[in-house]
Amino acid sequence: MAETRFLFLGGTGSQLSGHLEPPEGTPRGWAIFAHCFTCGKDSRAAVYISRALSRAGIGVLRFDFAGIGAGSGEPVSFASDVEDIRSAAKAMTAAGMPPSLLVGHSLGGTAAIVAAAELPGVAAVATIGAPADLEHILRFFRPIDLDTIASEGEASAEIAGRTFLVRRSFLQAVEVFDIEKSIASLRRPVLVMHSPLDQVVGIDHASRIFVASKHPKSFFSLDTADHLLTSAADANYASAMVAAWASRFLPLLKADLPQVEVAEGVVATETLAGKFQLEIRSGEHTFFADERASVGGLGTGLSPYELVSAGLAACTVMTMRVYAIRKGFPLERASTTVLHERVPGMMPPDRFTRTITLDGPLNDDQRARILAIADRCPVDLTLVRGSDVQTKLSSSTETAEPEPD
């Protein structure tokens, strides 16, 4: 399902804008992603992690804190960041999407920890490169900026090439908020992710957060990643870890999809013609599977991944047809092209790109609704959520007699 815009009132009463990515597959719940101090809702970490959670059945709201959005002109404040998270949770709950997970990057992770204390519906908190105190942030301000803020009440400060309006309340928050005490009192599952090579927030901050947290708590090293996860491979790795960890604490919200019919099973047997050719049989249906001649096959049938792609394509078209009939939409013909590829550095590494063609006098709304239902086809959900594959030896397998000594 495509992401949608989500508007709500932040902690200061100003309107904030976010992207809401609904869960794919069987839903597990909703999450809020809090970005880093110099980032925004569209940073690589925010986008990758939100989409990974969405694939795991966890919908995500990622939004810009007050003072971060383009042209906002509002001052940045740690206290308002905390209130923005709580306001986002309140708005999501009112919209029927109560968040049960908070994920924060850098200072956003610290804000998520503090915000969770007054959000009893939040079942778990995950942090990425988060500082264990606010004093750490002050070292990014020049002495002249700190002096101006202290004496005049506010000043513009440049951090990481961006200009922020900072008020005296930001400096006061350093003394008000005891992050480690907040962590210790949280008593909810915490995931700490950090790179030992982080040059912005040292690995010692991860140690302090982890030690202060109560069990169950987990730590994942981001190995060679930088603070902002600028590498796609690092962002994908962090995304996969957060999604896998969160799924343990967010059970399915409803029963999984029932099996449409009792399967007869599919049998693949070597024909012994060529290197790869197989006879595929299911009930009364028989066809060949093979590999292309360029890799040693005879080219007489679809390859294994082409068969998987065919299943996704077929299920997509059938699901759209059933939906169009139920809604009375004038869909004349539908077709789907599916391409499988392995993307190095991406987690998971397999990508299925689906291109859908819809023929008929459909309006824009009908096309959008048919396209959205494609993401709910059973094979799509099976691929997105993963499967349990079990292997056993057939009892009818003939065993060769042992050779005499």
Backbone torsions as a table, in degrees:
resi	resn	phi	psi	omega
1	MET	NA	140.5	-178.1
2	ALA	-72.9	149.4	178.6
3	GLU	-69.0	154.7	-178.9
4	THR	-128.9	159.2	179.3
5	ARG	-79.7	141.1	-179.3
6	PHE	-133.3	118.3	-179.2
7	LEU	-107.8	141.1	177.6
8	PHE	-158.3	164.8	178.4
9	LEU	-87.6	126.8	-179.7
10	GLY	-79.6	-172.5	-176.6
11	GLY	-64.0	-27.7	179.8
12	THR	-92.0	0.9	179.9
13	GLY	92.7	-4.5	178.4
14	SER	-83.5	154.9	-179.9
15	GLN	-80.0	129.9	178.4
16	LEU	-112.4	149.2	-177.8
17	SER	-117.5	136.3	179.3
18	GLY	-139.7	170.3	174.4
19	HIS	-108.2	129.7	179.5
20	LEU	-108.4	118.5	178.1
21	GLU	-106.6	107.1	-178.7
22	PRO	-63.0	155.4	179.8
23	PRO	-70.9	140.5	171.7
24	GLU	-94.1	153.5	-179.2
25	GLY	72.7	-161.8	179.4
26	THR	-73.1	122.6	-173.1
27	PRO	-68.5	141.8	175.5
28	ARG	-109.4	-19.6	-178.6
29	GLY	149.2	-162.6	-175.6
30	TRP	-130.4	153.0	-178.0
31	ALA	-136.2	161.3	172.9
32	ILE	-120.5	131.6	175.9
33	PHE	-104.9	125.8	178.8
34	ALA	-106.7	119.7	-173.9
35	HIS	-79.2	171.5	-178.7
36	CYS	-76.6	170.9	-172.4
37	PHE	-59.3	-42.4	-177.2
38	THR	-102.0	11.3	-178.0
39	CYS	-101.6	-151.9	177.4
40	GLY	-167.4	-178.2	-176.5
41	LYS	-66.6	-17.0	-178.0
42	ASP	-105.3	17.3	175.8
43	SER	-66.2	160.0	-178.4
44	ARG	-57.8	-45.2	-179.5
45	ALA	-61.1	-44.2	-178.6
46	ALA	-61.7	-46.6	-177.0
47	VAL	-69.0	-48.4	-176.5
48	TYR	-63.5	-45.9	-177.1
49	ILE	-69.4	-39.5	178.7
50	SER	-61.5	-42.3	-178.2
51	ARG	-72.5	-32.4	176.3
52	ALA	-66.1	-41.7	177.7
53	LEU	-65.2	-39.4	178.1
54	SER	-59.8	-42.7	178.7
55	ARG	-64.6	-26.6	179.7
56	ALA	-86.7	6.5	178.3
57	GLY	91.6	12.0	-179.2
58	ILE	-114.1	110.1	177.7
59	GLY	-69.4	150.3	-174.0
60	VAL	-134.7	137.5	168.9
61	LEU	-107.0	122.5	172.4
62	ARG	-120.1	129.9	-174.1
63	PHE	-141.6	164.6	176.4
64	ASP	-88.8	128.9	174.1
65	PHE	-63.6	157.8	174.6
66	ALA	-58.0	134.9	-179.1
67	GLY	91.1	-4.4	-178.1
68	ILE	-107.9	-37.1	-177.1
69	GLY	-59.7	153.3	-177.6
70	ALA	-57.4	124.7	176.7
71	GLY	69.8	18.9	-177.3
72	SER	-68.5	-41.5	179.0
73	GLY	70.1	7.0	-179.0
74	GLU	-94.0	152.4	179.2
75	PRO	-71.8	148.4	175.3
76	VAL	-86.0	146.5	-178.0
77	SER	-156.4	131.5	178.5
78	PHE	-63.6	-41.1	-180.0
79	ALA	-61.8	-39.7	179.4
80	SER	-71.4	-30.2	175.2
81	ASP	-61.3	-44.1	178.2
82	VAL	-60.9	-45.2	-179.5
83	GLU	-68.7	-32.2	176.7
84	ASP	-62.5	-40.5	178.4
85	ILE	-64.1	-44.3	179.6
86	ARG	-65.9	-37.5	178.0
87	SER	-67.1	-38.9	177.6
88	ALA	-62.4	-41.7	179.0
89	ALA	-63.1	-40.8	179.5
90	LYS	-64.9	-42.9	180.0
91	ALA	-66.7	-40.4	179.1
92	MET	-65.7	-40.0	178.5
93	THR	-62.7	-42.4	179.3
94	ALA	-64.1	-28.0	180.0
95	ALA	-89.5	7.5	178.8
96	GLY	82.5	21.2	-179.5
97	MET	-130.1	60.7	-176.4
98	PRO	-61.4	124.4	-179.0
99	PRO	-74.1	138.4	177.4
100	SER	-119.2	2.9	-179.7
101	LEU	-142.7	134.9	172.3
102	LEU	-115.8	132.7	176.7
103	VAL	-125.9	126.4	-177.7
104	GLY	-131.3	140.2	-179.9
105	HIS	-107.7	126.4	179.1
106	SER	57.8	-125.9	-178.7
107	LEU	-63.6	-25.1	175.8
108	GLY	-64.4	-31.5	176.4
109	GLY	-69.0	-39.3	176.9
110	THR	-64.4	-42.3	178.3
111	ALA	-64.3	-36.9	179.6
112	ALA	-63.9	-38.9	179.0
113	ILE	-61.8	-46.8	-178.6
114	VAL	-68.3	-41.2	-178.1
115	ALA	-65.6	-34.8	-176.0
116	ALA	-62.7	-25.3	-177.5
117	ALA	-58.6	-31.9	-179.2
118	GLU	-108.2	21.0	177.1
119	LEU	-124.6	82.4	-176.0
120	PRO	-61.3	-20.4	-179.9
121	GLY	-76.9	-12.9	179.8
122	VAL	-78.5	120.8	-175.3
123	ALA	-91.0	-21.6	-176.2
124	ALA	-158.6	156.1	-179.7
125	VAL	-133.1	133.8	177.4
126	ALA	-121.3	133.6	179.1
127	THR	-120.3	148.0	179.2
128	ILE	-130.3	113.4	178.7
129	GLY	57.8	37.4	-175.2
130	ALA	-86.4	140.6	175.0
131	PRO	-78.4	146.8	-179.5
132	ALA	-88.3	-2.5	175.7
133	ASP	-152.9	164.8	-178.6
134	LEU	-89.4	-17.2	177.9
135	GLU	-59.4	-29.3	179.7
136	HIS	-57.0	-36.3	-176.3
137	ILE	-66.8	-32.1	-173.8
138	LEU	-63.6	-23.7	-177.2
139	ARG	-71.7	-11.3	177.2
140	PHE	-86.3	-9.6	176.7
141	PHE	-91.2	140.4	173.9
142	ARG	-70.9	152.3	179.0
143	PRO	-52.8	-39.2	-179.2
144	ILE	-64.2	-35.2	177.8
145	ASP	-65.8	-45.0	-179.9
146	LEU	-62.7	-41.4	179.7
147	ASP	-64.7	-41.9	-179.7
148	THR	-66.1	-43.0	179.0
149	ILE	-61.9	-43.2	-178.4
150	ALA	-67.5	-38.2	-175.2
151	SER	-86.9	-39.1	-175.3
152	GLU	-102.5	-7.3	176.4
153	GLY	95.4	-23.7	177.5
154	GLU	-163.8	160.6	178.0
155	ALA	-165.0	157.2	175.0
156	SER	-88.6	130.8	-179.6
157	ALA	-126.4	141.4	179.2
158	GLU	-101.8	122.7	179.6
159	ILE	-132.8	126.4	178.7
160	ALA	53.8	38.6	175.9
161	GLY	80.5	3.1	179.2
162	ARG	-118.2	147.0	-178.8
163	THR	-100.2	130.3	-179.3
164	PHE	-125.4	143.2	173.4
165	LEU	-90.5	116.5	-175.2
166	VAL	-117.1	130.5	179.8
167	ARG	-104.9	168.5	-177.7
168	ARG	-59.1	-30.5	-179.0
169	SER	-60.6	-27.5	178.0
170	PHE	-66.1	-41.0	178.4
171	LEU	-68.7	-37.2	-179.8
172	GLN	-66.6	-29.2	-179.4
173	ALA	-62.9	-26.3	179.0
174	VAL	-58.9	-37.3	-178.6
175	GLU	-86.2	-25.9	-175.0
176	VAL	-79.6	-43.2	-172.2
177	PHE	-93.9	123.0	173.8
178	ASP	-104.5	96.8	-172.0
179	ILE	-63.4	-45.9	-177.8
180	GLU	-64.3	-33.9	176.2
181	LYS	-67.2	-39.0	177.6
182	SER	-62.7	-40.1	179.8
183	ILE	-65.1	-44.6	-177.4
184	ALA	-62.7	-32.9	-178.0
185	SER	-87.1	-7.1	-175.6
186	LEU	-66.6	-47.3	177.8
187	ARG	52.8	44.9	174.4
188	ARG	-136.7	158.5	-179.4
189	PRO	-54.6	133.1	-179.4
190	VAL	-128.4	134.2	173.5
191	LEU	-111.3	126.4	178.3
192	VAL	-112.8	119.4	177.2
193	MET	-119.6	132.9	-175.5
194	HIS	-158.8	149.8	175.6
195	SER	-98.7	132.9	177.7
196	PRO	-67.0	-12.7	179.9
197	LEU	-103.7	10.0	-179.8
198	ASP	-60.8	118.1	-179.0
199	GLN	-91.8	-4.9	-179.2
200	VAL	-99.8	-50.0	176.3
201	VAL	-121.9	111.9	-175.4
202	GLY	-63.3	157.1	-178.5
203	ILE	-63.4	-20.2	178.3
204	ASP	-63.1	-27.2	177.5
205	HIS	-66.6	-38.7	177.5
206	ALA	-62.5	-40.5	179.4
207	SER	-61.9	-43.1	-179.0
208	ARG	-65.6	-41.6	178.6
209	ILE	-65.3	-43.6	-178.4
210	PHE	-64.6	-44.4	-179.0
211	VAL	-65.0	-38.7	-178.8
212	ALA	-72.8	-24.7	-178.2
213	SER	-71.9	151.5	176.2
214	LYS	-96.6	153.7	177.4
215	HIS	-69.3	146.8	4.7
216	PRO	-80.8	131.9	178.6
217	LYS	-136.4	150.9	-176.0
218	SER	-138.2	150.8	175.9
219	PHE	-130.8	130.6	174.6
220	PHE	-122.1	127.7	176.4
221	SER	-82.6	134.0	177.3
222	LEU	-91.6	14.1	169.2
223	ASP	55.4	-111.5	-173.3
224	THR	-95.4	12.4	-176.6
225	ALA	-68.6	153.6	171.7
226	ASP	-91.7	177.2	-172.6
227	HIS	-63.0	-38.4	-174.6
228	LEU	-90.8	2.0	-177.9
229	LEU	53.9	47.7	-177.8
230	THR	-70.4	-21.7	176.4
231	SER	-79.7	131.2	178.4
232	ALA	-60.1	-37.5	-180.0
233	ALA	-63.4	-42.8	179.7
234	ASP	-67.9	-41.0	178.9
235	ALA	-64.4	-39.6	178.1
236	ASN	-66.2	-40.1	179.4
237	TYR	-63.5	-47.7	178.9
238	ALA	-60.8	-39.9	179.7
239	SER	-60.6	-46.5	-178.8
240	ALA	-63.6	-39.4	-179.0
241	MET	-67.1	-43.5	179.6
242	VAL	-62.7	-45.3	-178.4
243	ALA	-62.9	-43.9	-179.5
244	ALA	-65.5	-43.7	-179.6
245	TRP	-65.1	-45.7	-176.5
246	ALA	-64.1	-34.2	-178.1
247	SER	-61.3	-24.4	179.8
248	ARG	-70.1	-30.0	-174.8
249	PHE	-104.4	-4.7	177.7
250	LEU	-120.5	92.2	-179.3
251	PRO	-68.3	163.1	178.6
252	LEU	-57.6	139.2	-178.4
253	LEU	-82.2	-18.8	179.0
254	LYS	-150.2	167.2	-178.8
255	ALA	-61.1	144.7	179.5
256	ASP	-67.2	167.5	-179.5
257	LEU	-63.1	130.9	178.3
258	PRO	-71.6	157.0	176.5
259	GLN	-70.2	132.2	-176.1
260	VAL	-62.5	-44.9	179.3
261	GLU	-153.3	161.8	178.3
262	VAL	-70.1	122.5	-176.5
263	ALA	-77.9	142.2	177.0
264	GLU	-83.8	-18.7	-178.2
265	GLY	93.5	155.1	179.5
266	VAL	-119.7	133.7	-179.5
267	VAL	-112.3	127.8	175.7
268	ALA	-115.3	121.1	-176.4
269	THR	-130.0	135.4	177.7
270	GLU	-62.7	138.0	174.6
271	THR	-89.9	-14.3	-176.2
272	LEU	67.7	12.8	172.5
273	ALA	-99.7	113.8	-176.7
274	GLY	78.9	-175.2	-174.2
275	LYS	-84.3	-33.3	-171.9
276	PHE	-123.8	-9.4	-170.8
277	GLN	-60.3	132.8	179.3
278	LEU	-126.4	149.1	169.1
279	GLU	-97.0	120.6	178.8
280	ILE	-100.8	125.9	-177.0
281	ARG	-132.1	132.5	173.9
282	SER	-143.7	110.3	-177.0
283	GLY	61.1	-123.1	-178.7
284	GLU	-90.2	-0.6	-173.9
285	HIS	-100.0	135.2	-180.0
286	THR	-138.5	137.5	175.4
287	PHE	-158.1	172.7	-178.8
288	PHE	-99.3	147.9	166.8
289	ALA	-120.5	146.5	-175.0
290	ASP	-161.9	178.9	171.8
291	GLU	-115.1	163.3	-179.9
292	ARG	-68.9	156.6	-179.6
293	ALA	-61.8	-28.5	-178.0
294	SER	-65.5	-19.7	178.5
295	VAL	-114.7	15.9	174.4
296	GLY	103.8	1.4	179.4
297	GLY	-91.9	-175.3	178.4
298	LEU	-98.6	-11.0	-179.7
299	GLY	69.7	29.7	-175.7
300	THR	-95.8	0.4	-178.8
301	GLY	-165.6	178.9	-179.9
302	LEU	-71.8	146.5	175.4
303	SER	-77.3	165.2	-179.2
304	PRO	-53.3	-45.9	-179.8
305	TYR	-71.1	-28.1	174.3
306	GLU	-68.0	-34.8	176.2
307	LEU	-65.8	-40.6	176.4
308	VAL	-63.1	-43.9	178.5
309	SER	-62.6	-37.9	178.8
310	ALA	-63.5	-40.1	178.1
311	GLY	-62.2	-42.4	178.7
312	LEU	-65.8	-43.5	-179.7
313	ALA	-63.1	-45.5	-178.8
314	ALA	-64.0	-45.1	-179.1
315	CYS	-63.9	-37.2	179.0
316	THR	-61.5	-49.4	-178.0
317	VAL	-64.6	-42.8	179.8
318	MET	-62.8	-42.6	-179.3
319	THR	-64.1	-42.8	179.0
320	MET	-64.8	-38.0	179.6
321	ARG	-65.0	-44.9	179.1
322	VAL	-61.3	-42.0	-179.8
323	TYR	-65.3	-43.5	-179.2
324	ALA	-63.5	-39.6	177.8
325	ILE	-64.4	-44.9	-178.6
326	ARG	-63.3	-36.1	-177.8
327	LYS	-90.4	-8.5	-179.6
328	GLY	73.9	26.5	180.0
329	PHE	-79.3	141.7	-178.1
330	PRO	-79.4	57.7	177.3
331	LEU	-82.3	115.4	-177.7
332	GLU	-86.3	-43.2	178.5
333	ARG	-155.8	142.0	177.6
334	ALA	-126.3	145.1	174.5
335	SER	-142.9	153.0	-178.5
336	THR	-136.5	131.6	174.2
337	THR	-108.9	127.5	-178.8
338	VAL	-119.9	128.2	177.5
339	LEU	-116.3	127.1	176.8
340	HIS	-102.9	137.6	175.5
341	GLU	-150.1	155.4	175.3
342	ARG	-104.3	127.0	-175.4
343	VAL	-107.3	110.4	179.7
344	PRO	-58.2	134.1	178.1
345	GLY	86.9	-12.8	179.7
346	MET	-89.1	141.7	177.4
347	MET	-123.4	119.2	-5.4
348	PRO	-70.9	156.9	-172.0
349	PRO	-77.2	-12.3	-177.4
350	ASP	-91.0	130.0	177.7
351	ARG	-123.6	128.8	173.5
352	PHE	-109.5	114.4	179.0
353	THR	-98.8	121.6	-174.0
354	ARG	-112.0	124.0	177.3
355	THR	-114.8	122.8	-172.8
356	ILE	-111.3	135.6	176.0
357	THR	-118.0	127.7	-179.9
358	LEU	-120.5	119.1	178.4
359	ASP	-102.9	143.2	178.7
360	GLY	129.5	164.0	-178.0
361	PRO	-77.3	61.1	-179.8
362	LEU	-89.9	141.8	174.1
363	ASN	-85.1	174.3	-175.2
364	ASP	-61.6	-38.8	-179.3
365	ASP	-66.4	-42.4	179.1
366	GLN	-64.3	-41.0	177.8
367	ARG	-62.9	-43.2	-179.6
368	ALA	-63.4	-39.8	-177.9
369	ARG	-71.6	-37.3	176.6
370	ILE	-67.3	-40.1	178.9
371	LEU	-63.4	-39.8	-179.4
372	ALA	-66.2	-37.0	-177.6
373	ILE	-70.3	-19.6	178.3
374	ALA	-60.6	-33.4	179.4
375	ASP	-71.2	-8.1	179.7
376	ARG	-104.7	8.6	178.7
377	CYS	-68.5	144.5	-173.8
378	PRO	-55.1	-40.4	-179.6
379	VAL	-67.6	-38.6	175.8
380	ASP	-57.8	-47.6	-179.1
381	LEU	-63.3	-37.6	178.4
382	THR	-62.8	-42.9	-179.9
383	LEU	-68.1	-39.9	-176.6
384	VAL	-69.3	-43.8	-173.4
385	ARG	-87.2	-15.3	-177.6
386	GLY	88.8	165.1	-175.7
387	SER	-139.5	162.5	175.4
388	ASP	-100.1	113.3	-179.6
389	VAL	-107.1	120.2	-180.0
390	GLN	-113.6	143.8	-177.2
391	THR	-124.5	134.7	177.0
392	LYS	-144.2	159.0	179.8
393	LEU	-90.1	132.2	-179.8
394	SER	-62.8	138.2	179.8
395	SER	-70.1	-17.2	-178.8
396	SER	-91.3	2.0	-179.2
397	THR	-64.5	128.3	179.6
398	GLU	-75.6	136.6	179.3
399	THR	-107.5	127.5	-178.1
400	ALA	-67.7	143.0	177.7
401	GLU	-68.5	137.6	178.7
402	PRO	-65.5	141.1	179.7
403	GLU	-72.4	144.0	179.1
404	PRO	-66.8	149.2	179.5
405	ASP	-67.0	NA	NA
